[in-house]
């Protein structure tokens, strides 16, 4: 029996010590991670946030030969965007555009068009308030 216990503890002593050191290292790593509340793996999923504070003027896109002064009501819209937290925090108002495309429209009364928002890559439009504008087109002279 004593011979069995001696072989159990003393055979391959270096492998057993190495295993013990690895177990202690793993235990320390996990206990420090729990204390600091650190996730075991870095998060590769970007954090998505929404931001409301953009008030954009509505720009009218029409053909080059149309020189009439087209008016839109309302002239400004509120835009809520969403995207990666770092990208949204660095986003500036001048990077966003609110457009109404009137190319190909010669004359109309009580025309209501949907607003298109152009944003940089990585930024999505979440909500536009109001989503449509009323177009006032004066008659051609």
ABEGO torsion letter per residue (X at the ends): XAAAAAAAAABGAAAAAAAAAAAAAAAAAAAAAAAAGBBABBBABBBBBBBAABBBBBBBBBBAABABBBBBOBABBBBBBBEBAAAAAABBAAABBBBBBABGBABBBGBBBBBBBBBBBGBBBABBOBABBBBBBBBBX
